[in-house]
Amino acid sequence: MTGSTRQSRAGDRAEAPPRNTACYVYGILPEDVEISEDAIGVGDPPGRVKIIRHGEIAALVSDIDVDRPLGRAQDLVAHEQLLDEAAAEVPVLPMRFGAVMTTPEAVVEELLAPHHDSFAAALKQIEGRTQFVLKARYAEQPVLVEVLTENAEARQLRDRIRQLPEDVTRNERIRLGELITQIIAAKREADTRAVVGRFEPFTAGSVVRDPSHERDAAHVAFLVENDRQTDFERAVGELRSEWGDRVEVQMLGPMAPYDFVTT
């Protein structure tokens, strides 16, 4: 995405797009960033990515056809991929998906100039940091065994359902489902607290995300110092080993700090 060389170049402007296009804005970066010529973004065909500079900051943009609505899965993937590639090399403030402005001049006059100082300060705060997301999900059979082992009512309901025909245990099945959901939610809350506390020494911040699945054990975004990534990844490996078959652990990143700074 971005080149590895950061050079001081003030006052650059992207060429004005044709009249039927607008500027799609991906994020805000330091003004001394360079991008590779083959970097592409959203659209069909994908637009070539450019930089609009103003003072100490810059906007990562591409031309987009105003007659073509956004919203395809490919567009969201392109948006996030571009930002994540940038964040692996330089600080970046991600814009929300679908941020469109009329012209390059509007990007400067309505976005960069009015918010120059706050954007510049925010970029300095996240310099040397990237986001990782830890997703942990209870394995279905182990968590059900835990629920039945720990809760007498759940065991009784399970036994009654086994002993009687399905058509006469509708209420018991509903109650058992509710009970399992409640118990897993309590486990999630406890395990999420434990995860946040466990990773606190290796991270500069954390944001607990809403569950994306009924069996989620933890879904947490972490802001990690670049020089602590090895420690963070080691801690994830230790957690994965400790939880074993009970919980499936996935780590995503590095990525742009979506959960910590969204313009």
C-alpha positions as CSV (number, residue, x, y, z in Angstrom):
1,M,0.0,0.0,0.0
2,T,2.2,2.7,1.3
3,G,5.9,2.9,0.4
4,S,8.5,2.5,3.1
5,T,9.9,5.9,2.5
6,R,8.3,8.9,4.2
7,Q,9.4,12.2,2.6
8,S,8.4,15.8,3.4
9,R,6.2,17.1,0.6
10,A,3.8,19.9,1.4
11,G,1.1,21.4,-0.7
12,D,0.5,18.4,-3.1
13,R,-3.0,18.0,-4.6
14,A,-4.6,15.1,-6.4
15,E,-5.7,15.9,-9.9
16,A,-9.4,16.9,-10.1
17,P,-11.5,13.9,-11.1
18,P,-13.9,14.0,-14.0
19,R,-17.3,15.7,-13.3
20,N,-19.1,12.4,-12.8
21,T,-16.8,11.3,-10.0
22,A,-16.2,12.2,-6.4
23,C,-13.4,11.6,-3.8
24,Y,-13.8,8.5,-1.7
25,V,-11.8,9.1,1.6
26,Y,-10.2,6.2,3.3
27,G,-8.3,7.8,6.2
28,I,-6.0,10.5,7.5
29,L,-2.2,10.0,7.5
30,P,1.0,12.1,8.1
31,E,1.7,14.3,5.0
32,D,5.1,12.7,4.4
33,V,3.7,9.4,3.3
34,E,4.2,8.0,-0.2
35,I,2.1,5.3,-1.8
36,S,2.9,2.7,-4.5
37,E,1.6,3.5,-8.0
38,D,-0.4,0.2,-8.1
39,A,-2.4,0.9,-4.9
40,I,-6.1,0.5,-5.6
41,G,-9.3,1.0,-3.6
42,V,-13.0,0.7,-3.9
43,G,-15.1,0.7,-7.1
44,D,-15.6,-1.3,-10.3
45,P,-13.1,-1.1,-11.7
46,P,-11.1,-0.2,-8.5
47,G,-10.0,3.4,-8.3
48,R,-6.3,4.3,-8.2
49,V,-5.4,5.6,-4.7
50,K,-3.9,9.0,-4.3
51,I,-2.9,11.4,-1.5
52,I,-4.2,14.9,-0.9
53,R,-1.9,16.8,1.4
54,H,-2.5,19.8,3.7
55,G,0.0,21.0,6.3
56,E,1.2,18.1,8.4
57,I,-1.6,15.7,7.4
58,A,-2.9,14.0,4.3
59,A,-6.0,12.2,3.1
60,L,-5.9,8.8,1.4
61,V,-8.4,9.0,-1.5
62,S,-9.5,7.6,-4.8
63,D,-12.0,8.7,-7.5
64,I,-15.4,7.0,-7.4
65,D,-18.2,7.0,-9.8
66,V,-21.1,8.9,-8.2
67,D,-23.6,6.9,-10.2
68,R,-22.5,3.6,-8.7
69,P,-23.8,3.0,-5.1
70,L,-21.3,1.6,-2.6
71,G,-22.2,-1.3,-0.4
72,R,-20.8,-4.4,-2.1
73,A,-18.8,-6.8,0.1
74,Q,-15.8,-6.2,-2.2
75,D,-15.9,-2.5,-1.5
76,L,-15.7,-3.0,2.3
77,V,-12.9,-5.5,1.9
78,A,-11.0,-3.0,-0.3
79,H,-11.6,-0.2,2.2
80,E,-10.3,-2.2,5.1
81,Q,-7.4,-3.9,3.2
82,L,-6.1,-0.5,2.1
83,L,-6.2,0.9,5.7
84,D,-4.7,-2.2,7.3
85,E,-1.8,-2.2,4.8
86,A,-1.2,1.5,5.6
87,A,-1.4,1.0,9.4
88,A,1.3,-1.7,9.2
89,E,3.7,1.0,8.2
90,V,2.5,4.4,9.4
91,P,-0.2,5.8,11.8
92,V,-3.6,6.2,10.1
93,L,-6.9,7.5,11.3
94,P,-9.6,5.4,9.5
95,M,-12.6,7.0,8.0
96,R,-15.9,5.1,8.3
97,F,-16.8,3.1,5.2
98,G,-18.6,5.2,2.6
99,A,-17.0,8.6,3.3
100,V,-17.4,10.5,0.0
101,M,-16.6,14.2,-0.7
102,T,-17.3,16.1,-3.9
103,T,-13.8,17.2,-5.0
104,P,-10.2,17.2,-3.9
105,E,-10.7,20.9,-2.9
106,A,-13.6,19.9,-0.7
107,V,-11.4,17.3,1.0
108,V,-9.0,20.1,1.9
109,E,-11.5,22.8,2.7
110,E,-14.1,20.7,4.6
111,L,-12.0,18.0,6.2
112,L,-8.3,18.6,6.4
113,A,-8.1,22.3,7.1
114,P,-10.8,22.6,9.7
115,H,-9.5,19.6,11.7
116,H,-5.8,19.9,11.0
117,D,-4.6,20.3,14.5
118,S,-6.8,17.6,16.1
119,F,-5.9,15.1,13.3
120,A,-2.2,15.8,13.7
121,A,-2.4,15.3,17.4
122,A,-4.3,12.1,17.1
123,L,-1.8,10.7,14.6
124,K,1.0,11.4,17.1
125,Q,-0.9,9.6,19.8
126,I,-1.1,6.4,17.7
127,E,2.3,6.6,16.2
128,G,4.0,3.2,16.7
129,R,0.8,1.4,17.6
130,T,-1.6,-0.9,15.7
131,Q,-4.8,-2.7,16.5
132,F,-5.2,-6.4,17.0
133,V,-8.6,-8.2,17.6
134,L,-8.8,-11.3,19.8
135,K,-11.9,-13.5,19.0
136,A,-12.5,-16.4,21.3
137,R,-15.4,-18.8,20.9
138,Y,-16.5,-21.7,23.2
139,A,-16.4,-25.1,21.5
140,E,-19.9,-26.4,21.4
141,Q,-19.6,-29.7,23.2
142,P,-17.2,-28.6,26.0
143,V,-19.3,-25.6,26.9
144,L,-22.5,-27.6,27.0
145,V,-20.8,-30.2,29.3
146,E,-19.7,-27.3,31.6
147,V,-23.3,-25.9,31.7
148,L,-24.8,-29.3,32.6
149,T,-22.0,-30.1,35.1
150,E,-22.3,-26.7,36.9
151,N,-26.1,-26.2,36.9
152,A,-28.6,-28.6,38.5
153,E,-31.6,-27.2,36.8
154,A,-30.1,-27.6,33.4
155,R,-29.3,-31.3,34.1
156,Q,-32.8,-31.9,35.3
157,L,-34.3,-30.4,32.2
158,R,-31.9,-32.3,29.9
159,D,-32.9,-35.6,31.7
160,R,-36.6,-34.9,31.4
161,I,-36.3,-34.0,27.7
162,R,-34.4,-37.3,27.1
163,Q,-37.1,-39.4,28.9
164,L,-40.2,-37.9,27.3
165,P,-41.5,-37.5,23.7
166,E,-40.5,-34.3,21.9
167,D,-44.1,-33.1,21.6
168,V,-44.6,-32.9,25.3
169,T,-41.3,-31.2,26.3
170,R,-41.7,-28.0,24.4
171,N,-41.6,-25.8,27.5
172,E,-38.6,-27.7,28.9
173,R,-36.7,-27.2,25.7
174,I,-37.4,-23.5,25.7
175,R,-36.4,-23.1,29.3
176,L,-33.2,-25.2,28.7
177,G,-32.3,-23.0,25.8
178,E,-32.8,-19.8,27.8
179,L,-30.7,-21.2,30.7
180,I,-27.8,-22.2,28.4
181,T,-27.8,-18.7,26.9
182,Q,-27.8,-17.1,30.3
183,I,-25.0,-19.3,31.7
184,I,-22.8,-18.8,28.6
185,A,-23.4,-15.0,28.8
186,A,-22.1,-15.1,32.4
187,K,-19.1,-17.2,31.4
188,R,-18.4,-14.7,28.6
189,E,-18.5,-11.8,30.9
190,A,-16.0,-13.5,33.3
191,D,-13.7,-14.7,30.6
192,T,-13.7,-11.3,28.8
193,R,-12.7,-9.6,32.1
194,A,-9.9,-12.1,32.5
195,V,-8.7,-11.6,28.9
196,V,-8.6,-7.8,29.3
197,G,-6.7,-8.0,32.5
198,R,-4.3,-10.6,31.2
199,F,-3.3,-8.5,28.2
200,E,-3.2,-5.1,30.0
201,P,0.6,-5.3,30.5
202,F,1.2,-5.7,26.8
203,T,-1.3,-3.2,25.4
204,A,-2.0,0.6,25.3
205,G,-5.7,0.2,25.4
206,S,-8.6,-2.2,24.9
207,V,-12.2,-2.1,23.7
208,V,-14.7,-4.9,24.4
209,R,-16.8,-5.5,21.3
210,D,-20.3,-6.9,21.3
211,P,-20.5,-10.6,20.8
212,S,-20.8,-11.7,17.2
213,H,-22.0,-15.2,18.0
214,E,-24.0,-16.8,20.8
215,R,-20.9,-18.9,21.9
216,D,-18.4,-16.0,21.9
217,A,-16.1,-16.2,24.9
218,A,-14.4,-12.9,24.3
219,H,-14.3,-10.3,21.5
220,V,-11.8,-7.6,22.3
221,A,-9.8,-5.1,20.3
222,F,-6.4,-4.2,21.6
223,L,-4.1,-1.2,20.8
224,V,-0.6,-2.6,20.8
225,E,2.8,-0.9,20.8
226,N,4.8,-2.1,17.8
227,D,7.7,-3.1,20.1
228,R,5.4,-5.1,22.3
229,Q,3.8,-7.2,19.5
230,T,6.0,-10.2,20.2
231,D,5.0,-10.2,23.9
232,F,1.4,-9.8,22.9
233,E,1.5,-12.6,20.4
234,R,3.3,-14.8,23.0
235,A,0.5,-14.1,25.5
236,V,-2.1,-15.1,22.9
237,G,-0.3,-18.4,22.3
238,E,-0.2,-19.0,26.1
239,L,-3.9,-18.3,26.4
240,R,-4.7,-20.6,23.5
241,S,-2.7,-23.4,25.1
242,E,-4.4,-22.9,28.5
243,W,-7.9,-22.9,27.1
244,G,-7.1,-25.9,24.9
245,D,-10.2,-27.6,23.3
246,R,-12.5,-25.5,25.5
247,V,-12.2,-22.3,23.5
248,E,-11.2,-21.6,19.9
249,V,-8.9,-18.5,19.9
250,Q,-8.3,-16.4,16.8
251,M,-6.2,-13.3,16.5
252,L,-6.7,-10.7,13.7
253,G,-4.2,-8.0,12.9
254,P,-2.2,-5.9,12.6
255,M,-4.9,-3.5,11.4
256,A,-5.9,0.1,11.4
257,P,-7.1,1.3,14.9
258,Y,-10.8,1.2,14.0
259,D,-12.0,0.8,17.6
260,F,-9.8,3.6,19.0
261,V,-9.8,6.4,16.5
262,T,-12.5,6.7,13.8
263,T,-12.9,10.0,12.1
